[in-house]
């Protein structure tokens, strides 16, 4: 891979990290209400996977989707404004943190019923085949979703109908506060792909290049051979399930241990070791990203509230 | 082109066929709708009611898609396909199966446009059947449109005649919002005049099935037939009943209902669903709110009782509203 692409991946991960840190800060200040599920720790998954697709491919995700939206290129200010519930938000302030949607970039949204969007991805794959196109769909969800019925129904349909969908489980080891091992029979979940006669693979979600490479192979299979794939990407969220979760169900030691796998820190070390980027350049990038995130907050703060009549708009065509 | 007598089911077939011929993005998804159990496509049986028989031959199996018994999976797939350019018409064999796929209807189909600020659209139709009377017991006989009516973002049609069926279904397929089509299985073989050509009936427009001046009967789906029968019997009591068929349950044509009630001053609402939070009581509340001063008698509802649907033919007959119950309820409006 050329250095430019490597640097871009790093830049995107850092943007997501700093965006999420700022979102947390705004949440604590009371500027953002409701739910706010941070992507901190999982950045390599969205960035690596989305680096492996084309601009006209589809991405659909769960409610922990700020990172995916940033990775497809949605403007940070439009996302921040949505978190604030402002009129300039990407979903006109009607969706909030969990429902970022960017039609122009084929980002089909953040969905907040665990597993509920997995059948939608299947249908998008169906539409692609029906119209004779060669796009693919990346469908992101958490480990909790693998226990829902629709996950299994969808994999069955995708295999049966040969749909170009890559189902990506971001296994962060906790479904809300319950450990995967306490919730799932057969926690080696990538093996479940066998039941549906499709490729299943384990991926290190803290290694952006491994994500990129393995998703890339799945994308090739989907695009050219119409073979769906199920990937179990092992990652970790450094924060709680949502902003209101102090994560008392796991030890500090465990979190500290996982922080050693921090995908941004380790990738930076690699880029420095390989002489791809200097410490000075990293400093510059930090500054540039800080400016983007600060501007996003300023934009959100200055944006108008949605007017009352918007309440009744967009229910029907 | 001519108008001739065809069945309610043939009206469904004509609506589907004409829209599929006109628009290649219209596809059908459902259990057994194409070949089902057979291996010969031409011999496709078109589902248990045979509604899509012959479709696979004309449109091919890409467009007439047999689905596994996996309602959440394929209803959700229809939502996804609809957001990216297709117009799926999904068949949920019985509305009782709602429980298996409610999330896809309640939280996906009905919500996407709103929560994504108007940027997503879900032009799909969910065809399903309602109604008791075929001795199918508690899990295949319910009338559940009142549950759907509680969900903003959906449109609901409940046609009562072959003519309404064809025109409303064509409108539903062309509509850019998710529409649920409640087909009553006991009127599938009822005949009525239907034009050969395509035509639309606008969603949200009620129809006066029988004009009258003394009392309004608002009736939904098969209850329209029962109400017309009751209205005939009422003439022997010198009562001239007006029968109003909302046809679309949401958006509801309040204006036509209120206009009729203001004219007659009396109203009975007939609805096969169980009474609590039913369409009947919803309409009653609207009338109480907006036409109270015009009423000469209390608003009455004729619903099924608040019980599951029983199997025993004799019990099921007790369960259902019928022309006699409607007749008696109307008569109670005239006692002073």
Contacts between the chains, C-beta under 8 A, distances in Angstrom:
chain1	res1	chain2	res2	distance
A	58	B	84	7.2
A	60	B	80	8.0
A	89	B	117	7.3
A	90	B	117	7.2
A	91	B	115	6.5
A	91	B	116	5.1
A	91	B	117	3.8
A	91	B	119	7.2
A	92	B	117	3.3
A	92	B	118	6.7
A	93	B	117	7.4
A	94	B	114	6.0
A	94	B	115	5.7
A	94	B	116	7.6
A	94	B	117	5.0
A	95	B	115	4.4
A	95	B	116	6.0
A	95	B	117	6.5
A	99	B	115	4.4
A	99	B	116	6.3
A	101	B	115	7.8
A	101	B	116	3.6
A	101	B	117	7.1
A	101	B	119	5.7
A	101	B	120	6.2
A	103	B	116	7.9
A	103	B	119	4.5
A	103	B	120	7.1
A	108	B	80	7.8
A	108	B	83	6.4
A	108	B	84	7.7
A	108	B	120	7.6
A	109	B	112	7.3
A	109	B	116	5.8
A	109	B	120	7.1
A	111	B	108	7.5
A	113	B	103	5.8
A	113	B	107	4.9
A	113	B	108	7.8
A	116	B	76	7.6
A	116	B	103	5.4
A	116	B	104	7.2
A	116	B	107	5.7
A	116	B	108	6.0
A	117	B	108	7.2
A	118	B	76	7.4
A	119	B	72	6.3
A	119	B	73	5.3
A	119	B	74	7.6
A	119	B	75	7.3
A	119	B	76	2.3
A	119	B	77	5.3
A	119	B	79	7.2
A	119	B	80	6.5
A	119	B	104	6.1
A	119	B	108	7.8
A	120	B	76	5.7
A	120	B	77	7.4
A	120	B	79	5.5
A	120	B	80	3.4
A	120	B	83	7.0
A	120	B	108	6.3
A	121	B	80	6.1
A	122	B	73	6.8
A	122	B	76	6.9
A	122	B	77	4.6
A	122	B	80	6.2
A	123	B	76	6.5
A	123	B	77	3.5
A	123	B	78	5.9
A	123	B	79	6.1
A	123	B	80	2.6
A	123	B	81	3.9
A	123	B	82	7.4
A	123	B	83	7.8
A	123	B	84	7.7
A	123	B	88	7.7
A	124	B	80	4.5
A	124	B	81	6.8
A	124	B	83	7.1
A	124	B	84	5.0
A	125	B	80	7.8
A	126	B	77	5.6
A	126	B	80	7.3
A	126	B	81	5.1
A	126	B	86	7.8
A	127	B	80	7.2
A	127	B	81	4.2
A	127	B	84	4.5
A	127	B	85	5.7
A	127	B	86	4.9
A	128	B	84	7.5
A	130	B	27	6.7
A	130	B	62	6.3
A	130	B	81	7.4
A	130	B	86	6.4
A	131	B	85	6.7
A	131	B	86	7.9
A	149	B	72	6.2
A	150	B	72	4.9
A	150	B	73	6.3
A	150	B	76	6.3
A	150	B	103	7.7
A	150	B	104	7.8
A	153	B	68	7.9
A	153	B	70	4.4
A	153	B	72	5.6
A	153	B	73	3.1
A	153	B	74	8.0
A	154	B	73	5.5
A	154	B	76	7.4
A	154	B	77	7.7
A	156	B	68	6.5
A	156	B	70	6.6
A	156	B	73	6.9
A	157	B	67	7.6
A	157	B	68	7.1
A	157	B	70	6.7
A	157	B	73	5.0
A	157	B	74	6.7
A	157	B	77	6.3
A	160	B	68	7.1
A	161	B	65	8.0
A	313	B	118	6.6
A	314	B	113	5.5
A	314	B	114	4.9
A	314	B	117	6.2
A	314	B	118	3.7
A	315	B	113	7.1
A	315	B	114	5.6
A	315	B	152	5.5
A	315	B	153	5.9
A	316	B	113	7.4
A	316	B	153	7.4
A	316	B	155	7.2
A	316	B	177	5.0
A	317	B	113	7.4
A	317	B	121	6.3
A	317	B	175	7.3
A	317	B	176	3.7
A	317	B	177	5.3
